[in-house]
Amino acid sequence: MLVSRFTGPVPELQLTSQVLHVVFLVLPLLWALGMLSPLDALLLWGMEQALVFGLGGSPMSSNLRLLGMFAMSVCVTVCTFFIPSTLGVVLFSMAMGFLLSLDLSQFGTYCGGGSRGACGDSGWHRGASPAPPSLFGWRLGCSELLLYLGLLLGAMSEAGLLHHFLSASQTQNLARVSQDAVSYLLITLFIVCWALREIQGAYVFGGVFLNPLYPRGMANVRVFKQRSRGLHMAGAIRRVLLNLVSPFAMVAFLALDGSVQQLHTASLSVGFTRAFRVVWQSSEDALLQMVVVVSVRLAAGDTRLPGWDSLGTGVQLLLVGLLSDRLLQFLSKLKFALAVLVTSWTEKKQRRQSAGTLLVLNASLCPLLLSVVVLSAMLSAPLLPLFTLPIFLVGFPRPQRSWPGPVGTACPCPDSIYYQQMSMSLACALRSAFARGSLGALTPGSHFLGRFQDRVVWIMILERGYGYCTVNIKGLELQETSCHTVEARRVDEVFEGAFERPERLGLNQGINLHWGNALTPCAALPVRVYSDARNVLSGIIDSHDNLRKLQDDFLKALVWLLLRNCVQRLKAFPWEAIMVESNISSLKFRRDSSSLTSFGDWSDEDDLFGPQPARRTVALVSTEAQLGDTVLQTGPSLPGSVEMDSLFENMALSALQPLQPLGLGLGLPAVDKGRNPEVPPTKSSGTLAHENFSCPHSELFSLPPGWRTAPLLPFRLQQLRPLFPEEWFRFTLGRLALAVQDEASEDVAKSLKEDGGLRDLHAQVALSCLISLGAESAFTSPSYVYRVYSGDVPWTEGLKWLSENKELYQLALKAFRYSFKLLFDQASLGPMESLDELFSTLEEYERDWYIGLVAEKGWQDSVLQEKPFLFSLGHDLTMGTYTGRVLSLQEQLVQVGHLNGEGVRGQWANLSWELLYATNDDEERYSIQAHPIMLRNLTVQAADPPLGYPIYSSVPLHLPCF
């Protein structure tokens, strides 16, 4: 209005003013219907559309990357307009198009090397998986940099030479003939690449017919890989044609085009800058666009198309790219709308009282419905089904990511670790599948769904460039609700129909019976993932024979852990072993040499009257006082001497305990003062001293003094002494002695086995733990076994002592869990035949297994560290049964399918409108109930929080797929 007031009456401005007056009146209604875009979403959507269709870029994974890439692309286009030479324009556009199509932000990460730099995801677990294969694209080393540099220089040389020598006015005919030859080459490349991509998936021709070349019914990963070798070779050929041959052919076509000479106009500058960019940014889409332009040109022949030819090749490619995208969006939205309409009547649980009325209205207002779909496709806005009913509106335009927040937001829970563990291996598998074309044409905004056992993985393509693809991997909840179960069962049926059918199919069996479903199976990918197996332990945990055997296995496992703990302690602190050896050598030397033969100076250190006790420091005295060692180990000394100096050497007087008055307590009546809480109970008679060892090397396998102070009566230990596995103790000691001393001779091992003091020491500690766990007679019931396994030990006489010695308590708990795993294995596979087999089994438990509870932190750490096996004992309260759960890390086939992207965006748009505009946050609302065709419940889960609730969401993963 202001412009028309100052410039006078202009018909166009007057028409615009009238239209805006009407639009302003309906703005509140548009806002209420969710059709009015917020300013931030509108701005980001406009930048994304301009970047993709006007500048040849790609949607980006974050707002910051979008702003940066848009700014750089605009600067390149402006510079192209002001370059005076057409050769300079070609070379500059060619170079900048190649560079901007690379993932420049990840160069520093790739150059860092290692698995982290290879994968480009700082959120992945460290050291959990082996480094990815050393193929091109995983690491950006010297060879990769040279290859990129070679491609850039080769493309620039080709474009510059062809443009300089063949596009001049005197060689127009030769340039036209050469361009026609390149045109036929482009058509051939497109057909071959399309055919090689189609045979990579489970279905062909848009998911209608089964692919007879794709292997099916393969439960074995190794056999599946063998039968897929032919497809992998075809995929390798496609990679070469698409990534190396096609870009150079398209660059040649553009360099030979005659419209390059008219670049100094805004439209042609934008068109050719975009054309040279999209050749590298999205080679497959660029090849399709050029084939359409070439086909129109070849079909017209010498006939001139004034309106079309005057646009120039660059603008023609821009329009073809825009029209092809909008056409694909229209078809996808139309399929989604038909699915909502048809299933509202065919699915009994979706049929409402108003279903018939809505169907009649949509049929009678079919032109209006098509107009809504067309408008939604033109604006690249989601088609919004109101409350997921067949009432369609146009959602407000928004970027492809759909959500304003950063990628990677989730609602984590303990089950999230399983998705975090499999994310790296799945990303590696996706990288290979993207490169081969197994998952179809990759476009930003595409959605894929992966299924393995009870896990559902949601994969979204965020951006795409030359040699890389950025994805987001989400994990959905494992605790399946009724809605989740219904849709997961349908997903399994769809995948079974694609991958589990026999090899030879009839004509009626080769059609996709689930074509109308939102999910179309694509491929099965080998992924290192945990396979979850659960068993009911009825007949195992409640068997009296097994419970009696559990006691013996517990003692054997505890003895093995005690001796192994000594070995680990000495390996961690090797100086202790050196000091023990030096003490042994010194003791032998002092015994062999006699001081009577020495006529040196007379001193107090001479060993004239026997060995002198070692001088004891304050720390040693304090330690002995805390452990209850109140009896001083004094030896003979010179007659008449006082050993105060040797006992309190270098000790301040203030550190000494005050002396009691003489006669205190002498001759006075006895008074019961109770037990001093600061003084621990005295040792039982079974407590051993170091001097009882007959072998000097036994000190290496001694146990801490605090482990020998169990407040148990000696006769109880003597009664249980026959339970101690002496033969197993000697066998284990002989095997572990070699781990402590590499040069240990057979005599040393034999002397260790015959050391009764060492054997009695370990027997005392092991039997004390047995009594403290309440297994003095036997483990009497499954409930008691489960409580001890869970660490909830009922009160016993020695439980307090055991719990205060935390390291010993952990060893005892681990030994009990190992013994239960032995019980489980022997009940399933048969008894152990030899001590050597038992020793190897315990070593395997320690090396390859985590045996504990699912809720423990160690379980989660073991999953992230990729322990090969995990075992847990559980209790099903509803069924009253005990269950065993085994996780096995192995390569399994994860089935992946392509989702209707427009259907996902439409349901997400309805979710956003319903929760933000209609404020309908009822957990049982109709719009999130199970829908087997549209997968409505799974789609709602996959939305970003707070609207959705995925339990895992990765940061943007940059996958090289050259």
TIVOBA-830692 format. One line per field, with one value per residue (C-alpha): x, y, z; residue number from 0. Coordinates in steps of 0.1 Angstrom, whole numbers, m for minus. Example, Ala and Ser with C-alpha at 12.3 -4.5 7.8 and 13.67 -1.06 7.14 Angstrom:
<nodes>
c1	(123  137)
c2	(m45  m11)
c3	(78  71)
nr	(0  1)
</nodes>
This chain:
<nodes>
c1	(0  28  46  14  7  41  45  10  m16  1  m23  0  5  m33  m39  m13  m29  m63  m49  m31  m62  m79  m49  m47  m83  m77  m44  m59  m77  m45  m27  m54  m52  m14  m9  8  46  66  92  122  108  98  133  151  127  133  171  169  148  171  202  189  171  188  224  227  234  218  197  220  220  220  209  244  256  227  235  272  267  240  263  292  270  256  291  302  272  279  315  305  284  313  340  346  360  337  367  373  336  338  370  358  323  338  363  339  312  335  348  314  300  326  321  345  336  348  383  399  381  392  428  430  430  419  384  370  383  372  336  333  311  324  294  302  317  355  374  342  345  374  385  365  378  407  389  387  365  370  402  413  450  475  461  426  438  457  427  404  431  434  397  396  425  412  377  391  415  387  363  389  402  368  355  386  390  355  330  344  323  343  339  302  294  321  310  275  285  306  278  254  279  282  244  241  268  248  216  236  251  217  201  231  233  195  195  225  208  175  189  206  174  148  121  122  100  91  87  60  79  103  139  147  184  183  191  163  157  193  196  233  253  282  260  242  275  286  253  255  290  275  254  284  303  275  274  311  307  278  300  327  302  283  312  339  326  293  306  333  307  283  312  320  284  282  316  305  272  268  248  280  289  259  268  268  231  218  197  224  250  228  219  254  268  241  247  285  277  249  272  292  267  241  255  225  199  221  223  185  181  206  190  156  171  190  159  139  167  172  134  131  159  164  131  136  116  116  104  125  157  159  163  197  209  216  181  166  184  172  136  138  152  125  97  110  112  77  64  79  65  31  31  43  17  m10  m1  m1  m35  m50  m36  m53  m86  m87  m75  m101  m126  m108  m90  m117  m99  m96  m132  m151  m188  m179  m157  m184  m193  m157  m152  m182  m171  m136  m150  m174  m147  m120  m108  m104  m84  m62  m57  m46  m21  m8  m5  13  37  44  52  72  51  38  3  m14  m41  m61  m60  m48  m83  m91  m93  m63  m47  m15  10  33  65  95  130  135  147  112  124  140  162  196  199  207  180  165  149  176  169  190  180  196  230  220  213  245  265  251  252  288  285  252  267  295  269  249  280  285  247  247  277  262  227  210  187  177  182  194  178  178  146  144  135  145  134  156  144  163  146  129  149  135  160  149  173  170  191  201  223  241  273  300  314  295  261  250  224  207  201  174  164  128  117  122  94  67  32  2  3  40  36  9  30  62  44  33  68  80  54  65  101  93  75  106  134  120  104  118  143  120  88  56  41  15  42  65  43  46  15  22  28  3  22  43  73  90  118  152  180  194  226  252  257  276  248  238  215  191  181  159  153  130  151  124  140  175  173  148  167  181  210  220  217  240  264  263  281  311  312  311  342  361  352  361  395  402  393  414  445  439  435  469  484  467  478  514  512  498  524  555  576  558  570  606  605  593  620  646  634  635  671  681  667  686  718  714  707  737  762  771  781  803  829  831  855  845  833  810  777  740  733  754  734  753  722  700  681  671  636  631  627  591  579  549  528  536  527  495  485  491  471  442  444  445  482  488  515  549  571  603  634  665  687  718  714  702  692  659  644  625  647  640  602  597  625  619  586  576  566  532  524  527  497  497  510  486  494  512  488  458  437  460  442  410  377  369  346  328  333  319  337  357  341  374  391  381  375  406  416  402  424  425  443  477  508  534  559  537  545  569  577  593  574  540  541  533  499  491  459  453  452  417  404  415  395  361  342  335  341  371  351  327  355  369  336  334  371  363  343  374  386  422  429  414  435  467  458  449  480  503  487  488  523  537  519  537  572  579  610  593  606  587  603  589  554  557  567  538  514  527  526  500  500  491  464  449  449  429  406  399  390  369  350  344  328  307  293  288  267  245  255  270  247  236  216  182  158  156  146  176  199  183  188  224  230  214  236  207  222  200  216  242  267  296  278  289  325  322  305  332  358  345  370  365  327  329  350  326  296  314  323  287  276  303  291  255  267  285  253  234  260  264  226  225  257  267  291  327  350  383  399  415  381  369  399  395  358  365  391  366  341  366  377  346  316  299  278  257  224  209  205  241  265  290  264  260  298  302  277  295  329  314  320  313  287  266  245  219  195  160  127  94  69  38  46  65  95  132  147  182  192  221  234  258  277  278  272  235  213  194  165  161  132  123  95  72  89  59  38  63  64  26  22  49  31  m2  17  31  m2  m21  3  12  m21  m48  m30  m43  m17  m39  m16  m45  m56  m67  m39  m11  m30  m16  m20  m4  m4  9  29  15  27  63  63  52  79  105  97  122  114  93  68  83  103  131  154  185  194  228  245  248  269  290  294  318  302  325)
c2	(0  24  16  22  55  69  54  59  32  0  m29  m55  m38  m32  m69  m79  m55  m71  m106  m96  m81  m115  m134  m111  m119  m156  m156  m165  m194  m205  m204  m224  m251  m253  m240  m207  m213  m197  m172  m193  m224  m203  m187  m221  m237  m209  m211  m249  m247  m221  m240  m273  m262  m228  m234  m272  m280  m304  m301  m299  m317  m285  m249  m237  m258  m246  m210  m215  m235  m211  m181  m198  m209  m175  m160  m185  m176  m139  m143  m164  m135  m110  m132  m118  m149  m178  m201  m187  m192  m228  m235  m216  m232  m266  m263  m247  m271  m301  m286  m275  m310  m325  m328  m301  m300  m336  m332  m325  m356  m378  m366  m375  m412  m441  m455  m423  m403  m430  m430  m393  m397  m386  m401  m436  m458  m459  m491  m511  m524  m531  m505  m503  m518  m500  m491  m457  m433  m444  m425  m394  m402  m393  m417  m403  m367  m375  m391  m361  m338  m359  m359  m321  m315  m340  m325  m290  m300  m317  m289  m262  m280  m290  m255  m238  m259  m271  m244  m216  m202  m218  m253  m252  m282  m303  m293  m302  m336  m342  m332  m355  m384  m375  m374  m410  m419  m403  m422  m455  m447  m439  m471  m492  m475  m478  m515  m523  m504  m522  m557  m548  m547  m573  m557  m542  m516  m495  m524  m542  m574  m596  m596  m632  m625  m615  m644  m653  m678  m673  m676  m681  m649  m667  m684  m651  m634  m661  m659  m621  m619  m615  m586  m570  m572  m555  m529  m522  m517  m492  m473  m468  m458  m434  m418  m417  m421  m402  m370  m366  m374  m347  m322  m328  m322  m289  m277  m284  m266  m235  m215  m212  m183  m163  m167  m130  m130  m137  m167  m184  m178  m193  m222  m232  m227  m251  m275  m278  m282  m308  m330  m338  m331  m356  m375  m398  m370  m349  m379  m382  m345  m344  m375  m357  m326  m347  m368  m336  m322  m355  m359  m323  m328  m298  m283  m253  m250  m212  m211  m240  m234  m198  m208  m223  m257  m246  m232  m263  m286  m264  m266  m304  m309  m289  m305  m341  m334  m320  m349  m375  m357  m356  m394  m401  m378  m393  m428  m417  m401  m432  m454  m432  m432  m470  m482  m460  m485  m518  m519  m528  m512  m480  m479  m452  m443  m413  m434  m438  m401  m391  m414  m400  m365  m372  m389  m361  m335  m354  m323  m304  m333  m334  m296  m300  m327  m306  m275  m295  m309  m275  m259  m290  m289  m320  m333  m332  m357  m342  m365  m391  m392  m388  m350  m334  m300  m285  m283  m253  m255  m266  m280  m317  m324  m314  m304  m272  m288  m304  m339  m365  m357  m388  m402  m425  m456  m487  m503  m475  m492  m519  m493  m474  m506  m515  m480  m482  m516  m506  m474  m495  m517  m487  m473  m504  m506  m469  m473  m504  m489  m517  m491  m474  m438  m418  m384  m362  m367  m404  m427  m464  m489  m517  m548  m574  m595  m570  m540  m514  m489  m457  m443  m408  m393  m358  m347  m361  m351  m365  m395  m391  m393  m380  m401  m401  m435  m438  m467  m473  m488  m525  m529  m534  m521  m536  m509  m515  m552  m551  m529  m548  m580  m565  m553  m589  m602  m577  m586  m624  m620  m605  m624  m658  m670  m699  m693  m704  m684  m688  m659  m653  m654  m629  m599  m578  m585  m556  m529  m506  m507  m477  m501  m515  m541  m532  m554  m575  m561  m581  m562  m571  m571  m588  m618  m621  m656  m662  m696  m708  m725  m749  m782  m766  m742  m762  m795  m808  m825  m793  m773  m798  m795  m757  m758  m777  m755  m724  m734  m743  m710  m691  m709  m701  m664  m661  m675  m655  m624  m629  m633  m601  m582  m592  m583  m549  m543  m563  m546  m567  m598  m584  m576  m610  m626  m604  m613  m649  m646  m625  m651  m679  m659  m650  m686  m699  m674  m674  m642  m663  m665  m628  m608  m574  m545  m554  m538  m543  m554  m585  m617  m632  m643  m652  m633  m598  m586  m560  m525  m514  m480  m461  m471  m508  m505  m487  m513  m541  m524  m520  m557  m569  m579  m568  m594  m580  m603  m598  m619  m624  m595  m587  m594  m564  m543  m527  m528  m495  m480  m508  m506  m468  m457  m423  m420  m387  m390  m374  m404  m429  m440  m426  m451  m466  m461  m490  m513  m504  m534  m554  m570  m551  m567  m578  m554  m563  m533  m549  m552  m523  m513  m500  m534  m560  m596  m617  m642  m677  m705  m713  m680  m686  m666  m661  m683  m713  m715  m743  m729  m695  m687  m692  m656  m647  m664  m651  m634  m600  m602  m588  m618  m641  m625  m640  m642  m679  m707  m729  m761  m750  m746  m779  m796  m781  m788  m819  m797  m778  m791  m798  m815  m786  m762  m780  m781  m744  m734  m753  m737  m702  m704  m702  m669  m654  m667  m673  m694  m714  m749  m780  m781  m747  m757  m789  m772  m748  m776  m793  m762  m771  m737  m720  m746  m742  m704  m706  m732  m710  m680  m700  m718  m686  m671  m702  m699  m661  m667  m691  m722  m741  m771  m764  m739  m750  m733  m714  m682  m683  m689  m660  m637  m646  m642  m607  m597  m597  m622  m630  m623  m648  m648  m637  m615  m583  m593  m603  m571  m550  m567  m553  m569  m604  m599  m591  m621  m643  m629  m634  m670  m677  m663  m683  m714  m708  m704  m737  m753  m738  m751  m785  m790  m780  m795  m821  m823  m813  m842  m830  m804  m789  m784  m767  m744  m735  m728  m704  m686  m683  m668  m642  m633  m635  m633  m609  m628  m605  m586  m565  m535  m533  m508  m535  m550  m517  m512  m548  m541  m509  m527  m555  m585  m615  m630  m618  m639  m628  m646  m632  m638  m634  m624  m628  m664  m673  m687  m681  m672  m672  m645  m649  m621  m633  m608  m621  m610  m611  m600  m568  m564  m528  m513  m480  m459  m436  m403  m382  m404  m400  m362  m360  m380  m359  m327  m340  m348  m313  m297  m319  m313  m277  m263  m286  m295  m330  m348  m378  m409  m430  m407  m422  m407  m428  m461  m490  m488  m518  m501  m466  m478  m448  m458  m464  m432  m412  m429  m419  m382  m360  m353  m339  m349  m384  m407  m426  m442  m436  m410  m406  m374  m368  m397  m388  m420  m420  m440  m433)
c3	(0  8  m25  m45  m26  m35  m71  m83  m94  m106  m115  m101  m68  m65  m71  m45  m20  m25  m20  11  26  23  36  67  75  75  94  128  111  94  127  145  117  120  85  95  96  125  114  123  105  75  72  75  50  25  29  25  m6  m21  m12  m27  m59  m66  m55  m59  m23  2  33  63  96  118  115  119  90  69  75  68  36  23  28  10  m19  m23  m24  m50  m72  m69  m78  m108  m121  m120  m136  m171  m188  m196  m192  m157  m149  m159  m140  m109  m108  m114  m85  m60  m68  m61  m29  m15  m22  2  39  48  85  90  74  108  123  94  95  132  123  145  149  162  133  109  121  127  158  191  208  199  225  226  222  220  184  162  138  107  75  59  28  11  28  64  69  51  47  21  m5  m1  m3  m34  m50  m42  m55  m87  m92  m89  m112  m137  m138  m141  m169  m188  m184  m193  m224  m238  m233  m248  m279  m288  m277  m298  m326  m354  m339  m330  m352  m337  m302  m310  m324  m293  m270  m287  m282  m245  m243  m255  m230  m202  m212  m212  m178  m163  m175  m163  m129  m124  m133  m110  m81  m86  m83  m50  m30  m21  m44  m78  m97  m67  m43  m63  m74  m55  m68  m79  m76  m39  m15  9  37  50  87  85  80  63  37  31  24  0  m20  m20  m37  m72  m60  m42  m75  m93  m65  m70  m107  m99  m75  m101  m128  m105  m86  m112  m147  m145  m130  m157  m184  m170  m167  m203  m213  m194  m208  m244  m240  m261  m236  m214  m237  m223  m187  m179  m169  m135  m144  m165  m138  m111  m134  m144  m109  m96  m125  m118  m81  m83  m105  m73  m46  m58  m88  m92  m92  m116  m139  m140  m146  m175  m191  m191  m207  m232  m240  m247  m269  m289  m293  m306  m331  m352  m342  m319  m287  m282  m246  m235  m255  m244  m208  m212  m200  m165  m159  m176  m152  m123  m134  m141  m106  m90  m110  m104  m67  m65  m86  m63  m33  m49  m56  m21  m4  m26  m15  21  17  0  28  54  35  27  61  79  66  60  94  119  148  128  117  135  133  111  87  61  62  58  29  11  17  3  m27  m35  m28  m47  m66  m33  m19  m49  m47  m10  m20  m49  m28  m1  m27  m43  m9  1  33  51  43  77  85  113  143  117  103  66  70  53  57  45  74  76  56  77  70  62  98  110  145  157  183  176  164  191  218  234  266  278  299  308  275  256  258  234  207  216  212  178  164  152  136  121  107  91  75  63  48  26  18  7  m15  m32  m36  m15  2  m30  m40  m10  m5  26  44  37  66  71  98  110  129  149  176  200  187  163  148  131  105  90  62  71  43  13  m6  m28  m10  23  39  72  92  126  143  168  190  201  234  241  267  242  249  232  204  200  198  171  148  155  146  113  106  112  87  61  64  65  32  16  31  43  12  m8  m36  m64  m66  m87  m105  m78  m51  m66  m58  m27  m7  16  m11  5  38  49  50  20  27  11  24  52  67  87  120  152  177  209  204  234  246  276  292  320  347  359  366  370  399  419  416  449  432  415  447  465  436  439  472  458  427  449  469  437  421  452  456  419  424  456  440  408  429  444  409  397  428  422  385  394  421  410  436  462  446  444  481  490  469  484  519  511  497  528  551  534  535  572  580  561  574  611  630  653  626  623  645  634  656  684  677  686  651  654  654  683  703  673  647  657  652  624  635  635  625  637  607  614  650  642  616  640  667  643  633  669  668  704  711  703  683  702  700  722  729  749  786  805  774  768  734  735  708  684  690  690  667  653  671  687  724  716  694  723  742  777  802  827  864  880  897  876  875  897  927  921  916  880  862  830  808  777  743  732  699  686  691  666  678  682  657  658  665  628  620  605  608  580  598  593  556  548  513  511  479  497  507  471  476  511  518  535  573  575  556  584  612  608  641  638  663  653  656  629  605  615  608  573  566  545  521  510  476  483  450  431  453  444  407  405  426  402  372  386  400  365  360  390  382  346  355  383  383  391  425  434  422  441  473  470  466  497  519  545  560  527  521  556  552  519  534  564  543  518  545  564  532  528  563  559  529  548  527  556  550  514  493  503  479  446  463  486  455  438  468  471  434  436  465  490  514  544  578  590  618  596  571  588  587  551  540  558  537  504  481  497  495  458  452  471  452  419  429  437  403  386  404  393  357  361  373  343  318  333  334  297  283  308  338  337  329  343  365  334  318  349  350  313  319  347  327  299  323  335  300  278  302  325  350  371  370  342  365  375  361  352  329  310  309  295  268  257  259  238  261  240  264  293  317  342  366  368  385  367  394  373  363  395  375  374  341  327  301  278  255  227  206  171  135  128  99  106  82  69  50  35  50  32  40  34  56  84  80  79  111  128  116  131  163  165  158  183  212  205  191  203  235  234  255  265  267  253  225  192  171  187  188  168  130  112  78  87  118  137  172  161  141  171  193  168  170  189  225  241  214  210  232  215  241  220  194  180  170  133  119  89  69  40  11  m18)
nr	(0  1  2  3  4  5  6  7  8  9  10  11  12  13  14  15  16  17  18  19  20  21  22  23  24  25  26  27  28  29  30  31  32  33  34  35  36  37  38  39  40  41  42  43  44  45  46  47  48  49  50  51  52  53  54  55  56  57  58  59  60  61  62  63  64  65  66  67  68  69  70  71  72  73  74  75  76  77  78  79  80  81  82  83  84  85  86  87  88  89  90  91  92  93  94  95  96  97  98  99  100  101  102  103  104  105  106  107  108  109  110  111  112  113  114  115  116  117  118  119  120  121  122  123  124  125  126  127  128  129  130  131  132  133  134  135  136  137  138  139  140  141  142  143  144  145  146  147  148  149  150  151  152  153  154  155  156  157  158  159  160  161  162  163  164  165  166  167  168  169  170  171  172  173  174  175  176  177  178  179  180  181  182  183  184  185  186  187  188  189  190  191  192  193  194  195  196  197  198  199  200  201  202  203  204  205  206  207  208  209  210  211  212  213  214  215  216  217  218  219  220  221  222  223  224  225  226  227  228  229  230  231  232  233  234  235  236  237  238  239  240  241  242  243  244  245  246  247  248  249  250  251  252  253  254  255  256  257  258  259  260  261  262  263  264  265  266  267  268  269  270  271  272  273  274  275  276  277  278  279  280  281  282  283  284  285  286  287  288  289  290  291  292  293  294  295  296  297  298  299  300  301  302  303  304  305  306  307  308  309  310  311  312  313  314  315  316  317  318  319  320  321  322  323  324  325  326  327  328  329  330  331  332  333  334  335  336  337  338  339  340  341  342  343  344  345  346  347  348  349  350  351  352  353  354  355  356  357  358  359  360  361  362  363  364  365  366  367  368  369  370  371  372  373  374  375  376  377  378  379  380  381  382  383  384  385  386  387  388  389  390  391  392  393  394  395  396  397  398  399  400  401  402  403  404  405  406  407  408  409  410  411  412  413  414  415  416  417  418  419  420  421  422  423  424  425  426  427  428  429  430  431  432  433  434  435  436  437  438  439  440  441  442  443  444  445  446  447  448  449  450  451  452  453  454  455  456  457  458  459  460  461  462  463  464  465  466  467  468  469  470  471  472  473  474  475  476  477  478  479  480  481  482  483  484  485  486  487  488  489  490  491  492  493  494  495  496  497  498  499  500  501  502  503  504  505  506  507  508  509  510  511  512  513  514  515  516  517  518  519  520  521  522  523  524  525  526  527  528  529  530  531  532  533  534  535  536  537  538  539  540  541  542  543  544  545  546  547  548  549  550  551  552  553  554  555  556  557  558  559  560  561  562  563  564  565  566  567  568  569  570  571  572  573  574  575  576  577  578  579  580  581  582  583  584  585  586  587  588  589  590  591  592  593  594  595  596  597  598  599  600  601  602  603  604  605  606  607  608  609  610  611  612  613  614  615  616  617  618  619  620  621  622  623  624  625  626  627  628  629  630  631  632  633  634  635  636  637  638  639  640  641  642  643  644  645  646  647  648  649  650  651  652  653  654  655  656  657  658  659  660  661  662  663  664  665  666  667  668  669  670  671  672  673  674  675  676  677  678  679  680  681  682  683  684  685  686  687  688  689  690  691  692  693  694  695  696  697  698  699  700  701  702  703  704  705  706  707  708  709  710  711  712  713  714  715  716  717  718  719  720  721  722  723  724  725  726  727  728  729  730  731  732  733  734  735  736  737  738  739  740  741  742  743  744  745  746  747  748  749  750  751  752  753  754  755  756  757  758  759  760  761  762  763  764  765  766  767  768  769  770  771  772  773  774  775  776  777  778  779  780  781  782  783  784  785  786  787  788  789  790  791  792  793  794  795  796  797  798  799  800  801  802  803  804  805  806  807  808  809  810  811  812  813  814  815  816  817  818  819  820  821  822  823  824  825  826  827  828  829  830  831  832  833  834  835  836  837  838  839  840  841  842  843  844  845  846  847  848  849  850  851  852  853  854  855  856  857  858  859  860  861  862  863  864  865  866  867  868  869  870  871  872  873  874  875  876  877  878  879  880  881  882  883  884  885  886  887  888  889  890  891  892  893  894  895  896  897  898  899  900  901  902  903  904  905  906  907  908  909  910  911  912  913  914  915  916  917  918  919  920  921  922  923  924  925  926  927  928  929  930  931  932  933  934  935  936  937  938  939  940  941  942  943  944  945  946  947  948  949  950  951  952  953  954  955  956  957  958  959  960  961)
</nodes>
